[in-house]
Structure formats: structure tokens, C-alpha cells
């Protein structure tokens, strides 16, 4: 599947496990959160479309199964175990090519959208 034709997310569920208001912890971090989420990828799942992590750095660890990370035209399988870093230069999409579910945990820094 080419990077230009990545379908939207399908077969992926997410759960917020924990978050910390960094404004209450570190001067200058008002409005920022450190969050931990669990993502479950059903067989054949796609986390798309292509997206970046500008302003939202993170780290991923694969708890179970294998997740394929697509970036810069290269597909890399991860798991179980250490995954990948997501920084300002990350532009990617993910999929589970296997017949079993895959589970990852993701830590990231995020500035939540405040709705008026």
C-alpha cells in the first residue's frame, strides 16, 4: 500500500490509562499533559492516514504482537518489546499485518485542545 493511499484508521481501539497535568508539576508547562495510552490493533488493523508528531513527541512499547511502522517508504516490524520514538520529524502510519491482535502502550506529551 503506498503512503499516499493509506486508508483511515480501522480496527484500532485506544484507552487512556493515565495522564499528568504538567502545568502543576513544571513551570512553563501550563496546558501540557503527559499521557499514557494503550492501543489494540485487530488483525489487519490500520492506524492512518499518514500523520506527523510535530508538537507531540512520544515513545512506543509493544506489549504483544507485531506492529508495522511505515515511514520514509520503509516498513519496519516492531514487537514485542521496544518500539519507536515519535518526534518532530516523524511522519508515518501503522498497521497490524499479522493474524493475531497487537497491543502497544504509548507515552506522549500533548497540549489538549481547549473547547470554548
QUICORHU-V363635 format. One line per field, one symbol per residue. phi: phi as a letter, one per 20 degrees, with the letter a starting at -180 (. if undefined). A space follows every 50 residues. Layout:
phi->???
This chain:
phi->.fffdfffgbmddccfeabcfffedcgndgnececccddddfgnfcdbfg bdcgmbfbcccefbncdeddblmddcecofpgdbeccfefcbbcbdeeed fcccdcebdbdffeee
